Amino acid sequence: MSRTATQRRRTPVVALLHLVSIAIGAFIVVPIVYGVLGGFKDNAQLARSPFGLPDPWIPSNYTEIFATSTFWRQTGNSLLIAVGTTVLVVGASAMAAFVFARFAFRGREFLFTLFAMGLMFPFAVAILPLFVLLREMGLLDNPLGVILPQAAFGLPTTIIILRGFFREIPNEVEEAATLDGCSPFAFFWRILLPMARPALATVSVLAIVASWNNFMLPLVVFNDQTWWTLPLGVQQFQGQYASDTARILAYVVVAMVPALAFYAVAERQLIGGLTAGATKG
């Protein structure tokens, strides 16, 4: 009887959670569907019937994007910057997280707090001094001018995630490795990193997607259009007095497909890595 009463009390809560989930899903799916369908229209159809089905369907908006060399060059630029950022931020963060997780020294928590404080520092606030610094270093119109700042701003999140995972590795594993003659770096490279593959996959996905979608930093760094990334490529469909909205929608949909595909493939590793370090601080 008590179980039935409990289930009756929980039914409205479950229904409310389902409604909230459906509402959140609609906020995510509706813009994507609108963009996909809008890419098959022309500007006149978008103005006349923005939420209706295309009539007629105009697939040339998509096919012409794939036929241009500009799109593939921008895709290569985005891939180069995303891979470079990921390798740098994951490599540096893994070593820093290893020190914060496995070594005890004075000031450790203070230094870790300094890294964590980076989460509260908005990127937009640093854009002007960052531009001046990159100009003085000669890194404008250079992919390193995007890779290095992206890696720097990605360190706090990556270190926090990896530190929580590294602290879960039992001390007995490290003690056994030390007895077998393993140095601290050998333990880190040969034992810890292979055991941390879910966490490494998680931070790699986060770094790749964040770099792939970054618009502001490449906009500031790249004046030369040959270095433009996919988010910047939208500007080629904008004129001084008008914009080709249908082409923009098609381009945005095509540009987000690689990031969505990569996330879909790595989703299980991403969720597992985010929850792996949740049981220890």
N, C-alpha and C positions, 0 to 999 in steps of 0.2 A: 504493500500500500504506500509506504513512504517512497519507494523507488518510483512508482507511478506519479506521485505528487511532485517529486523532484523533476521528472521528465516533463511534466506539464509546465512547471515554472521555467524550465530551460528552453522550451519551445519558442516563446517570443524572442528570447535572446538570440537563439540560433537563426530565426527568421530575420531579425534585424541585421545580424552579421552577414547573412546572405544578400540582403538588399544593399548593404554598404559595399560588399564585394562587387556586386553587379554594377553599382553606380561608378565605382572606381574603374572597373573594366571598360565601361562605356566611355569614360573620359579618355581612356588610352586608345581604344579601338576606333571610335568614331573619327577622330582626326586622321588616322592612318587610312581608313576607308575613303574618307573625303579626298585625301591627297592622291590615292591610287586612281579613283574614278576621275578626279579633276585632271589628271595627266592624260586621259583619253578624250578630253574636250578641247575646244578652242576658247579663246577669250570671250567670244560672243555667247557661247553656251554657258560659260561660268557666270556671266552677267545676267543672263535670262533665267537660268535654272541651276543655281549653284549646288543644290542638294539632289537633283534628279540624275537619272542615268544618262550617259552620253548618247546623243542622237544627232548625227551619226558618231560612231566610235572612230577616233583618230589615233591609231597606234603609231603614227609617224613621230609623235612627240617623244616616244621612248626609243624607237629605232634610230632616229637621227642622233640621239645622244650617244648611243653605242658606236655609231659610225664615225664620230669625230675623234681625232687624235688628242684633242685637248682633254677630253674626259679621261682617257687612259693615262695621260701624263699626270693629271691631278690625282688619279687613283694611285699611281706609283709614288707620288710625293707623299700622300697621306700614309701609305703603307710604310715607306721609309721612315717617316717621322714617328709613327706609332710603334714600330719595332724598335727603333733606337731608344725611344723614351722608355719602353717596357724593359728592355735589357738593362738600361742604366738604373732605373728606379728599383727594379726587383733585386738586382745585384747589390746595390749599395744598401738597400733596406734590409736585405737578408743578413748581411754582415753586422749592421747596427743592431738589429733585433736579436741576433745571436749573443752579442755582448750584453745587451740589456736583460736578456732572459737567463743566461747561464753563468754570468760572472757577478760577484758581489764586490762592490768597491764604493768608497765614499762619494756621495753626490750622484749616484746612479739614478735615483728616483727624480732628483732635480733636473738632470739632463733629459730624462725621458719626458718629464712634464714640459720642458721647453719644446721638444718635438711635438708633443700633443697640442700645445698652444698654437701650432701652425694651422690646426683645423679652424681656429677662430679668426684667421687672417684672410679676408676676402681677396681674391685675385685681382679684382678690378681696382682696388686701392693701390696696388703696386704697379699698375700698368705704366704710369708716367715715369717713375724712377727706373723701372725695368727697361723702358725704351731708351732712356738716356744712357744707362749702363751698357746695353747691347750696342748702341751706336759708338760709344767710346771703345768698346772691345772689337769693333769691326765685324759684328755678327749679324747685321741687318742683311737681308736677302741671302741668308745662310741657314740651312736646316738646323744647325747647332743652336741658332738663336731661338728656336722653338723647342728643341729637344731638351736642352739644359734647364730652362725655366719650368717646363712641364714636369721634368723629373724632380726638381727641387720642391715644387708644390705637391707632388704625389708622395713624398717621403713620409709625412705624418701618418696618413691613413695606412700605408703599406707597413710601416714599422709597428703600428698598434696591432694590426691583424697578425703579422708574423710573430711578434713577441708572445701573444697569447697562445699561439700554437706551439712555439718552441718550449714554453714553460710546461707544457703538458707532457713532453718527453720525459720518461722516468729517469731519475738520477742514476739508477742502477745500470742503465744502458751506457751512460757516459763513463761510469766507474769501470765497467767491464772493458770498454774500449781503451781506457787509460792503462789498465793492467796488461792489455795486449800490445802496449807500446804506441798507442795512437796519440798524436799531439792534438792540442785543441783545434787547430785548423783542419787536420785530417778527420777528426770527429765531425766537424762542421761540414766538410766537403763530401766525405764518404758515407756518413751515417745519417746526419741530421737532415740534409737537403733531400735525399731520397725519401725519408719518412715524411717530409713536409710537402710532398707533391700536391695534395689537395689545396693547401694554403697558398703555395706558389702559383697554382693554376688560378686561384681566386684573384689574387692581386694582379696577375698578368691580364686577366679579362678586364678588370676594372681600369687598368692603365691603358690598354688598347682602346677600349670604348671611349674613355675620356679624351684621349688624344685624337681619335678619329672624329669626334664631334666638336672639337675645339674650334671656335671661330675667331674669338677676339685676339688671341696671341698671334696666329698667322696673319691676321689682318694688319696688325701693327708692324710685324717684322718684315713681311714680304711686300715690296713695291714692284718687284719683277714678277710679271704674270707667269713666267715659266716655272716658278716655285709655288704657285698657288695650290692649295689643297682642295679637296672636294667641297667643304663648307664655303670656301671663298668662290668656288666656281659658279655659285648662284648669281653672282654679280654680272656675269656675262649676258644674262637675259634681262638686265635692267638698263634702260636708257635714261636720258636726262628728264624726259617728260612722261614716259610710260614704261610699263613692265609687261613682259610676256608671262602672265601669271600661269597659264596652262603649262608652258615649258618649265617654269620654276617648280611647279608641283611634281612634274614628271622627274625632273632632275633630283629633287629632294628625296623622292621615293627610291630612285635608283641608288643614290648615295648612301641611304641608310640600310640597304639590303645586306652589304657585307658585315656591318656591325651586328645586325640582328641575327644573321646566320651564324656568326662566330659565337654570339651569346647563346643561341639555341643549342649548339654543339657542346658548349662548356657549361651548360646550366647546372648539371648535377655536381660537377666539381666546384662551381661557384657557391652553391648553397651549402655543400659539405664543408668547404673551407671557411665560410663565414660563421658557421655554428661550431666549428671544431675547437676554437679557443674560448668558448663561452663559459666553460665550467671553472676556469681559473683566471685570476686577474693578472 
